[in-house]
Amino acid sequence: MATIRSFVFSPFSENTYVLSDETREAVVIDPGCYTQAEKEQLRDYIRNEGLTVKAILLTHAHLDHIFGAAYVARTFGVEVYMHPLEEPILADFETRCKLWGIPGCEPVQASHYFEEGDTFSFGNTVLEIIHVPGHAPGHVAFICAQDRMVISGDCLFHRSIGRTDLPMGDYDTLIRSIKTKLFLLPDNYRVYAGHMQPTTIGEEKKLNPFLQP
């Protein structure tokens, strides 16, 4: 059984997740730790729990989701996985930080790429990767069927959806991704998003104002 631990990091209030299981192996999803204190908080949790980090997994490469990626990669000796369509966004990280007036951003490179239908395994846990573009062209979500949960990034939120006014965003594509991919999951799947509190697929089908008929 997988354990998910969330941290809210940076002025963007981004959710960083550490997913681990009974083998003590783990992955870090969207490491958005920005300040040194935030980086140390994440590091100390991983060390205190006796976890072995196997990889960094990115739902997408917007700056608030990768502030701490280089630090985590260096600290734990792991590599970054993401969808190949996120490469232009990842490569533009330092420029976007300057435009936002955010100093001290350390760039990172991806070493491995996901495609629709791929899986990623660590310990006894298997994650299925689905491509859910709209907020970003290479946005993916991670489905953990054995624990009935999905890490949705900035695709689906509690009573909301990801913004589509950023470069390469598209509203119709995002709505289609949610309805034809995420909403095919059972209603009791827990949704862990890139911002705000967890929700469920069933709740969002019924109550999300952006996704009603």
C-alpha positions in Angstrom: 0.0 0.0 0.0 1.3 3.4 -1.0 1.6 6.4 1.4 1.3 9.9 0.1 2.8 12.9 1.9 2.1 16.4 0.7 4.0 19.6 1.2 2.8 23.1 0.3 5.8 25.0 -1.0 6.7 28.4 -2.5 4.6 31.6 -2.8 2.6 29.7 -5.4 1.3 27.3 -2.8 2.3 24.3 -4.9 1.7 20.7 -3.7 4.8 18.6 -3.7 4.2 14.9 -3.1 6.4 12.1 -1.7 4.9 8.7 -2.7 6.3 5.7 -0.9 5.3 2.2 0.1 6.1 -0.6 2.6 9.5 -1.3 0.8 10.6 2.3 1.8 11.2 3.1 -1.8 9.8 6.4 -2.9 9.4 9.0 -5.7 9.2 12.8 -5.4 6.4 14.3 -7.6 6.7 17.9 -8.7 9.4 19.1 -6.2 8.4 22.8 -5.8 10.5 23.5 -2.7 11.9 27.0 -3.3 13.5 28.3 0.0 16.4 26.6 1.7 14.0 25.8 4.6 11.5 24.2 2.3 14.3 22.1 0.7 15.5 21.0 4.1 11.9 20.1 5.2 11.5 17.8 2.3 15.0 16.3 2.8 14.5 15.7 6.5 11.1 14.0 5.9 12.7 11.6 3.4 15.7 10.9 5.7 13.6 10.6 8.9 11.2 8.1 7.2 14.2 6.0 6.0 13.1 6.3 2.3 15.1 5.6 -0.7 14.2 8.0 -3.5 14.1 6.3 -6.9 13.2 9.2 -9.2 11.7 12.7 -9.6 8.4 12.5 -11.6 7.0 15.7 -13.2 3.4 16.2 -14.1 4.6 19.2 -16.1 7.5 21.6 -16.1 6.0 25.0 -15.0 8.3 26.8 -12.7 6.4 26.3 -9.5 6.6 22.5 -9.9 10.3 22.3 -10.5 11.9 24.9 -8.2 13.5 22.1 -6.1 14.1 19.5 -8.9 17.8 20.2 -9.2 18.2 20.1 -5.4 16.4 16.8 -5.0 18.2 15.3 -8.0 21.6 16.3 -6.5 20.8 15.4 -2.9 19.4 11.9 -3.6 21.3 11.1 -6.7 18.2 10.6 -8.9 17.0 11.6 -12.3 14.0 13.4 -13.7 11.2 11.9 -15.7 8.6 13.9 -17.7 6.7 13.9 -21.0 8.9 15.0 -24.0 6.5 17.8 -25.0 7.5 19.6 -21.7 11.1 20.0 -22.9 10.7 23.6 -24.3 9.1 24.7 -21.0 11.8 23.0 -18.9 14.5 24.6 -21.1 13.0 28.1 -20.6 12.9 27.8 -16.8 15.6 30.4 -16.0 14.0 32.9 -18.4 10.6 32.5 -16.8 12.0 32.9 -13.3 13.6 36.2 -14.4 10.3 37.4 -15.9 8.6 36.7 -12.6 11.4 38.4 -10.7 12.3 35.1 -8.9 16.0 34.9 -8.1 18.2 31.8 -7.4 16.4 29.4 -9.7 18.6 26.3 -10.5 17.9 24.7 -13.8 17.5 20.9 -14.2 17.5 18.5 -17.1 15.2 15.5 -17.8 16.9 12.2 -18.4 13.8 10.1 -19.2 10.5 10.6 -21.0 7.0 9.3 -20.5 4.4 8.5 -23.2 0.7 7.8 -22.9 0.2 4.3 -21.4 3.7 3.9 -19.9 4.1 2.7 -16.4 6.6 3.6 -13.7 7.3 1.1 -10.9 9.1 1.5 -7.6 9.0 -0.9 -4.7 5.6 -2.7 -4.9 3.9 0.3 -6.5 2.9 0.8 -10.1 1.9 4.1 -11.6 0.2 4.4 -14.9 0.9 7.5 -17.0 -1.8 9.2 -18.9 -1.4 12.3 -21.1 -3.7 15.1 -20.1 -2.7 18.2 -22.1 -4.4 21.6 -21.9 -2.7 23.3 -19.0 0.6 22.4 -20.6 1.3 20.4 -23.8 3.0 17.5 -22.1 1.0 17.4 -18.9 0.6 13.9 -17.5 -1.2 12.4 -14.5 -0.1 9.4 -12.4 -2.7 6.8 -11.6 -2.1 4.4 -8.8 -4.9 1.8 -9.3 -3.9 -0.4 -6.4 -4.5 2.5 -4.0 -7.3 4.1 -6.0 -5.8 7.5 -6.4 -4.5 9.9 -9.1 -1.9 12.6 -8.9 -3.4 15.1 -11.3 -1.0 18.0 -11.3 -2.6 21.2 -12.6 -5.2 19.5 -14.7 -8.1 18.9 -12.2 -8.5 20.7 -8.9 -11.1 20.8 -6.1 -14.0 22.6 -7.8 -11.7 24.0 -10.4 -9.4 23.3 -13.3 -5.9 24.4 -14.4 -5.4 27.7 -16.0 -5.1 27.8 -19.8 -4.0 31.4 -20.4 -0.3 30.5 -20.1 1.8 29.9 -23.3 0.7 26.6 -25.0 -2.4 26.2 -22.8 -5.8 25.5 -24.4 -9.1 25.4 -22.6 -11.0 23.0 -24.9 -8.1 20.6 -24.8 -8.0 20.7 -21.0 -11.7 20.0 -20.7 -11.4 17.1 -23.1 -8.5 15.7 -21.2 -10.5 15.7 -18.0 -13.7 14.3 -19.4 -12.1 11.6 -21.6 -9.3 10.5 -19.3 -9.7 11.4 -15.7 -13.5 11.0 -15.6 -13.2 7.5 -16.8 -11.7 6.6 -13.4 -14.1 5.2 -10.7 -15.8 7.9 -8.6 -14.0 6.8 -5.4 -10.5 7.6 -6.8 -8.8 10.2 -4.6 -7.4 13.2 -6.6 -4.2 14.8 -5.4 -3.8 18.0 -7.3 -0.9 20.5 -7.8 -2.7 23.1 -5.7 -5.5 23.1 -3.1 -6.9 20.2 -1.1 -7.6 16.6 -2.3 -10.9 15.7 -3.8 -12.4 12.7 -5.6 -13.4 12.0 -9.1 -17.0 11.5 -8.1 -17.2 14.9 -6.3 -15.7 16.7 -9.3 -18.1 15.1 -11.7 -21.1 16.3 -9.7 -19.9 19.6 -8.3 -17.1 21.1 -10.4 -18.7 24.1 -12.2 -16.3 23.9 -15.1 -17.3 20.4 -16.0 -21.1 20.3 -15.8 -23.1 19.4 -18.9 
